[in-house]
Amino acid sequence: MNLSSIIKPLLAWFAENARVLPWREQVTPYRVWVSEIMLQQTRVEAVKAYFLRFMEALPEIADLAACDEEQLLKLWEGLGYYSRVKNMQKAARIVMAKYAGQLPRTYEQLLELPGIGPYTAGSISSIAFGEPNPAVDGNVLRVISRITASRADISAPKTKVKMTADLSGVIPHDNPGAFNQSLMELGATVCKPNGPPECMQCPVKPLCQGYAQGIAQTLPVKSPKKARKVEPRTILLLMRDEKIAVRKRPATGILAGLWEFPSLEGYPDDADLVAAVRQMGLEPLHMAGLMDAKHIFTHVEWHMKGMRITVEDIPAQNDADLVWVSPAQLLESYAVPSAFRPYVSYLREQHGL
Ligand code: SF4
């Protein structure tokens, strides 16, 4: 089929049906950039409040470039995939140094910035600058696979390359941003990822090959992902005098630079737990099991058991890099990743916060 035939009905549908979203109300390159980075791996509904808060705290690229890392991580707390915001700050600093604080407008220049891949470069350049570049993410791969009845595996990089090239050939030069957004919007609200596509509501149904052939629901073809590694962990809530021990994670690796409760690999028995806590220079007085929890990262799953341990006293120095804070301080000033949310909620409840 000729993909250019979808442009007119899609744009007309989008003009009528585009959702009202904070980043669409006032379109600037910076706002498009922040929203697109937040929307990677996070639902639109969840992003709205984060976006507004972020924009209030850091309204300009210069503010993002200058922001203290602790504040930045706190603003991102709960969104996950923290490398996204760290890369955004690195990019903001480059933009300040190299482009006088203005995001560059070409796809190629955007692509050189940390954390900006082909999809984000396509989005920013088309939506904010009107450059005719496609923005192909999982939504668009699904929608176009269905419209064209393509059985190509969308996990294969070459499928994305081909689809990007196909869309490059048809993207309207007078309104590329609306075209890209209309495809994303169709994927988010009609030709959805989970459950059957709502073809009866779809503006391109008369053109859709997947619908015509009755195979839309079986598309796209996607090879199964490798199983994630399961890591059992015991999370320690070490308490003394209304204070709790936290520590900063290493500067690289999973959840780099964020604050966490100390934890142990596996599920040690009581004797091993006592020994491990003593190794941190602490004397356990009382131990009680807390809830189990699970957190899924891209390649790893943490299967956690919680343990609340009251210790005898807080040593003046410790070898385990522990910092003792009140639960209120922890909530106020420390970025704790959502992996630990059940234990943070427990502290909230226990301390009436
Ligand atoms: Fe998706 Fe159905 Fe529309 Fe085709 S007709 S694009 S399968 S919602």
Residues whose N, C-alpha, C, O or C-beta is under 5 A from the ligand:
A	BS01	SF4	V143 R146 I147 V190 C191 P197 E198 C199 C202 V204 K205 C208 G210 Y211 A216
